[in-house]
Amino acid sequence: MLPVSLFYLIGLFDLWAGIRTILVSSAGAYVIAKYVDGPFMPWISFVFLMGHMSISHIYRQFADAPDKVDITGAQMVLVMKLTGFCWNVYDGRLKQDDLADFQKERAIPQLPSLLDFAGFVLFFPSLFAGPSFEFVEYRRWIETTMFELPKGADPKTAPRTRGRRKIPRSGTPATVKAVVGLLWIFLFLKFSAWYNTALVVSDTYMTYSLLRRIWVLQMLGFSTRMKYYGVWYLTEGACILSGLGYRGLDPETGQHKWNRLENVRPWGLETAQNSRAYLENWNKNTNNWLRNYMYLRVTPKGKKPGFRATLATFITSAFWHGFYPGYYLSFLLAAFLQTVAKNFRRYVRPFFLTPDGQRPTQYKIYYDILSYLTTQTAFCFATAPFVLLTLPSSLLVWSRVYFYTIFGTAASMAFFASPAKPWLIKRLNARSNAAKQRQQEKQPQQRQTLPLDQHKDENSLMGPGLPSDPAKELDEAIMEIREEVEARGERGASVSMPKGKDMKAAVEDKLGRKL
């Protein structure tokens, strides 16, 4: 494994400097994990690794040689692996009772040997483009415990192997991934000749109608994604061929799954009807890394992630990608798009469902079509700077389509900040209450025999996306206000708990509606 990685780095790409970069990052992370104790150990490694990678990003940006192969992509994958490794070592030093389930699964109670660590760092199928994976997964693969059947499982369901080899046969799923990956690469080569950055910044682009310019922008994003689809499918296929992509037996279908390191779902992304589906199907391993090792880690134990966690995750993701202005334009706009999409899904979508939120109405198809078109056109606009990279080019292309997503996002946020939001909530509550009353009139005898706890659950139903327990929500809002006051007091600010009308106004601000 190690000689093959060295052959790739030196024999094929002559990346002697890349060897040094990988050595510095991996050796630094291992030394920090071994010799630094206490709760700051993972953060020290995080700062070291991100700082080292930032140097590579800056060098690459000033070199401005997109056709030259450099180590930055491999270093980005390595940062995910090593920061996760340090957090897992830290979790291994804590008591089991202090860990969440995902921490227990990944904890490393004993530091691995240098040889095992080097194999983890230089695992060649995912060396340059990912996918990233945990050290615990790598160790289970080396020890072949990954392929053991769960207790109580029928031995007949064990995956087929060759002779005494414990790794299941993976040729077929790996070949499928490779063929599909090559197909994506072929399509990328074709489509990128038609839709590229040179076209959208040229004078020819402005000879098209507005709808055609938006279509070209959509196809520019699609053709760019094809490149990533192809590379990620090929690398995932290589991991499947090695056996590391094995996920176990699907209890529902009885089939063996090979999607442990799946990084993208093209169909799910290209047909996404909302921002959540769009982002969840893209670069999945990076999303998991940001959630497990930033979003959840900056959140104090016993509390829910809030604005600080979101901000920290946003900043980490931006720095991880690099320092091109286009990245920051895309991330910033995407954050606002997520907020708007959440409001529409919470306060508008329920009108196209039955009052219990279980079934679509006859008009749901129109909402789905509009949601799909809005999501895709909004994100083709938002991701354009991610492809163009520079600030002048990004603003030029945005202006050529009249900043339609920015204006639409601003109008939507103004709408939900207006009295329209409380009005929508009122209508949803009235709709839900009317449906419950009709149900009570139809089934009077059944309600008389319901147990007390079932009456309580039914009465608490307030409609899809709305609070089921208003009293609990009110208590949580007051608790958040109290915590903010205490936090400001600890920082030396002169504040006190609001009273009377001030308290009412603060609670209404937290709830987003009038009391």
N, C-alpha and C positions, 0 to 999 in steps of 0.2 A: 504494500500500500504506500509506504513512504517513498520508495524508489520511483513509483509511477507518478506521484505528485511532483517530485523533483524533476522528473523527465518533462512533465508538462510545463513547469515554471522555467526551467533552464533550457532543456533541449528544444522545445517548440517555440517558446516566446522570449528566450534570452532575458528573463526577468531576474537578474542577480540582485537588483535593488528590491525587487518584490520579496525575495527570500529574506533579506534583511528586515523588511517591514513586518513580515509574518513572525519572524523570530523575536523581534523587539516586543510586539504586542503579546504574543503567547507567553514568552518568558516573564514579562512584566506581570501579567495576570496570574501566572502560577506562583510567582514569588509573593505577590500581595496576598493571595489566598492562603499561602502557607505560613507567612510570618506576621501578618496583621490580624489581630483579633479584635472582637467587639463589633458593635452595630455599624460602624463607619467603614468596615472593610469593603462591602460591595460598592459603596458610593465612591471610595477611593479608586477602586478598579474601574468604575464607570467613567470617572473624570479622566483617568489616565488613558483609557482606550479611546474615548471620544476625542480627547485632545490630540492623540497620535493620529487618528483618522482624519481629523480636521486639517492637519498639516498636509496630508496626501490630497485632500479635496482642494485646498488652496493651490498646491503645486499643479494639480491637473487643470484647474481653472485658468491659471496664468499661462500654462503651456499651450492651451487651446488647440489640442491636436486630437480631435475625435476619432481619427482613423488609426491612432496608435493604441496598442494594447498596453494597459497599465494594471497595477495591482489594486486599484481603488475598489473595484467591484468585489474582489475576493476579501478585501479588508472589511467591507461593510458586512458581509456574511460572518466573518470572523468576530467582529464586535458583538453581534447577536449571540454567537455561541459562547464567547468568553465572559460577557457580562452575566448571562444566564448561569454559566458555570460557577462564577464567584458567588452569586446569590444562593445557588444550590449548596455550595460548601458552607456558607453561613447558616442556612437552614438546617444542615446536618449537625451543627453544634448546639441547636436549640432543643428544648424539650418537645416531644411529640404533641403534647397538649396545646402548645402555643402555635401550632402550624395549621394552616388550612389544608384541605384535601389535596389541592394541586401542588402545595409545597411538600407534603409528605411523599407524594409520588416521585418527586424530582430531587429530593434531598440527598446529599452526598456526605455520609457520616465520616468517611475516611478519605483523605486526599489520595488520588490515584497515582500510580507510578508514572515516571516521566515517559516511558514507552507508551503506556495506554493514553496518556495525555497527548503525546505527539501524534498518535494514530487518530485521535479525535479531531485534532486541529487540521491535519493534512489528509483527511478522508477525501480522496480524489474525485469521486463522482459528483460531489457538491462543492468542490474547492473554489471555483470561480464565480458561479452564479447561484449557489444555494442548491437545494433548500437547506435552511438551518435546522438543527435538531439538538436535543438535549444530550448531555453526557450519559445520563442514566439509560437512555434509549440505545446509545452506542455500546455501552457495556453489556446490556441485555442481548444485543446482537452478537457481540464477540463471544459471550458465554452461551449463546443459543437458547437462553431461557425465554426469549421473545416468542419462540415457536412452540412452547409447551401449551397443551390444552388446559383450560381452566378446570378446577376440581369438579368432579361430577359429570364432565362432558363425555359423550360417547366416543370411545377410541376410534370408531369407524369414521368419525368426522375429521380425523387428523389430516393435515395437508400431505399431499404426495411428495415424496422425496426420492432422490436417486441413491440407491445403495445405502450406505451407512451415513450419508450426508444428512445433517439435521435441518439445513436450510431448505424450505419447500421449493418446489419447481416454480420458477418465476419467469420463464422464458416468454410465455404467451402474453401476460399483462405488460411485461417490459417491451416486447415487440410492438404491441398496440400503441403504447405511449411514444415509442420512437417513430413509428410511421406517422402518427398524428402530428408529432412535433415537426417532422420534416415537411409535412404538408403545410403547416403554419408558416414555416420558413419560406417555402416556395411562394405562398400567397403574399407574404410580406415583400418579397422581391418584386412581385408583379405590382401590387397596390402602391408601394412606396415610389414607384416610377410615375404613378399618376397623381398621387396625393402626398405632398411633401412640404417642408417648411419654405422652400424656395418659392412655391406657388402662392402661398398665402401672404407673403410679403412683397410679391411682384405687382406690377401695374395691371397685369392680366386679371388678377383676382377681382379687381374693382370693376371690371367690365361685366361681371356676372350679376344677376339679380340677388336680392337679399336672401331669399330662400335657398338659392343655389350656393351662396357663400356659406350659409349655415351648414348646408349639406357637405360641402367640401371640408369644413371644420370638423364635422362628425367623422368623416372618412379619414381625415388626417389622424385623429385619435385612434380610430380603429386599426389603421395600417400600422401605427406605432405599437399598439398593443400586440399585434400579430408577432412581432419580433420577440416580445417577452413570452407570449404563449408558446412559441416554438422552442425557445431556450429552456424554459421551465419544464416543458413536457419531456425534452430530451434528458435533462438532469434528473428528473423524477424517475424516468425509465431506467437510468443507470443505477439509481438507488434501489429500485425494485429488483433489478437483476442481481444486485448484491445481496438482497434479502432484507435490507434495512427498511424498505417501504411496507413490510408486512404489518397488518393491523389486527389480525386475528379473525375469528369466525363470527360472521353476522348471525345472531340468534334467530332473526326473522326469516332470512332467505336460506340459511345454511351454507352460504358461499363464503369463501375466504376473501378478505378485503386486503387491498394493496394501496390504500390511500393514506397511510400514516404521514407521508411527507408531501401530500398534495398542496400545491402553492397557489393554484388559480383554477377557477371554473369559468371558462369562456362563455358558455351558454347562460349561466346564471348572471354574469355581468352584463352581457349584451342584451339580455331581456329584462334587466332589473327595472322595477316600477317605483323604486324609492331609493334614497341615498344609502340606507343601511344595507340593502341587498347589493347595491353597486359596490360599496367598499368592502363588504365581507367576502365577496368572491374574488377580490384582487389582492395579491401578495399576502396570502393568508398567514404564512409563518411570521412575517414581519408584524402583522396585526397582533398575533398571539404574543410575540415578544414584547411589544409595547404595552399590551394589557397586563401581562404577568410580571414584568420587571420594571415598569414605570407607573402605569395607571393605578395598580393595586398597591404598589410598594410605597408610594408617597401618601397613601391614605392611612391615617392613624387606625390602630386596631379598634374594632367595635363601631367604626363610623362608615358611612357610605361615601364613595368617591364623589367629589364635588368639583367646583370650578378650578380649584388649585390642581387637582389631579388631571383635569382636562388640559389645562394650560401647560403643565409640565410635560404631558404626553405630546402635545402639539409642538412644543419647542424641541423636544428630543427627536421627533420624527423629521423636523425640518433640518436640524443640524446633522442628523444621520445621512440625509440625502446629499447635503453639500451646501454651498453658499451662492449658487446662482439665484438671482432675484426671482426668476420664474417659479422656483419651488415655493417660495414664500407667498407669492400671489395666489398660487393654486391652493395651498394649504389654508390660507386665510379665508378665501372665498368658500372653500369646501366646508369649513367650520360653520359659516353662516347658512349654507345650504342645508346642512344637517339639522340646524335649529328650525329652519322654516319647514322642512319636510316632517319633522317631528310634530310640529303644530298642526299641519294639515292632516297627518295621520291620526292625531288624537282628537281633533275637533271637527273635521270635515268628513273623513272617511266613514265614521259610524252612521252618517245619514244614508249611506248606500248599503248598509247591512240591516238585518232585522234587529229589533230593539234589544234582543239578547246577545247580539254580536256573533251569532253562530252561523248564519246563512246570508248569502248575498241577496239583494233585491234585484228586480229586473233591470235596474239602471246601473248596477255595479260595473257592467262591462264598459260603460262610457267613462266611468271614473278610472278604470284600469288603463284604458287607451290613453286618456289624457295624462295620467300619472307616468306612463311609459314615455310618452313624447316629451313631457316636461323634464323628467329625470335625465334622459339621454341628451337632450339639447342643452340642458343646464350644465351637465358635466363635460360635454365636448367643449363648451366655452371655458369652464373652470380649469380644465386640464391642458388647454392650449399653451399657457406659459410653461408648463412642465416639459413640453416638447421644444418650445422656442428658446427657453432658458434666459435670454437677456431681457432686460427691462424695456428698452426701446422697441424691440420686435413684439414683445407681449402686448404692450399698450397700443401699438400700431394695429395689430390684428384685432384686438378687442374693439378698438374704435371703428374698424371697418364693418363690424356687425352691430354698431351703435350700443355697445355695452348692455345688450339686452338682458343678460342674466343678472347683472348688478342692479339694474333698475327693477327687474322683477323681484329680486330678493329684498330690496329696500321697501318696495310696495307691500310685499307680504308681511315683513316684520312690522311695518306701520299698521297694517290691518289688524294683526294680532295684539298690537299694543293699544289699540283703540277700544271703544266700548263694544266692538263686534265680538270680541272673545267672550266676555261675560254673557252676551246675547246667545252665542252658540251653545255655551254650557247650559244656559237656561232652557233652550229648546231641546237639547239632548236629555236633560233631566225630565222635562215634561213628556217627551216621547217615551222614555223608559217607564215613568210612573203610569202613563196611560196604558201601556202594554201590560204592566203588572196588574192593574185594576181589571182589565178585561180578562186576564187569566184567573183572577180571584173570583170573578162573577161566573166563569164557566165551570170552575171546580170548587164550589163551596164546601162540599163534603170532604174532599181530599185534604183541604187546608185544615179542617178541624182535627184530623188524625195525624197531622205531621208532628214529629218530635219538636221540642222547644228549640234545639240547636238548628234544625232545618228552617224553622220560621225566621230565626235570626239571620241566617245566611241569605235567605231569599229577600228579606226586607232590606238587606244591606246593598243589594244590587242597584247601582246608580247609572249603568250604561257603560258601553265599551270605552276604555281609556279614562274613565272618571273615577274619583276617589270613592271607595266602597264604605269607608268609615270616616265621615266628616270630623267627628270629635277627635279621632286619632290624628288626622291631618292637621287640625288646629293646634293640638298639643305639640306636634313635631315642629310647626312653624314657630311657636313661642320658644321652644327649646333652641332652635337655630338662632333666634334673635338673642337669647341669653348667652349662647356660646360666643357669638360675635362680639357682644359687649365685653365679656370676660377676656377674650383674646385681645381686644383693643386696649383694655386696661393693663394687661400684662406688657404691652408694648409701650406703656407710658401715656396713652391718650386719656384725656379727661372725659369719660362718658359714663352714663348711668342708664339703667333699664327704663325704657319709655313707659309712660302711663297714660291712661285715659285715651283721648283721641289720637295721640301719637302712637300708642300701642296698637290701636285698631288700624291705623294707616300702615304700620309696619307689617302687621299680620296680613292685611289685604295685599300688600306688595309681594309677600312671600307666596301667597296662595294664587295670585294672579286674578283675583275676582273680588267683588264687593261682598261684605258680610251683611 
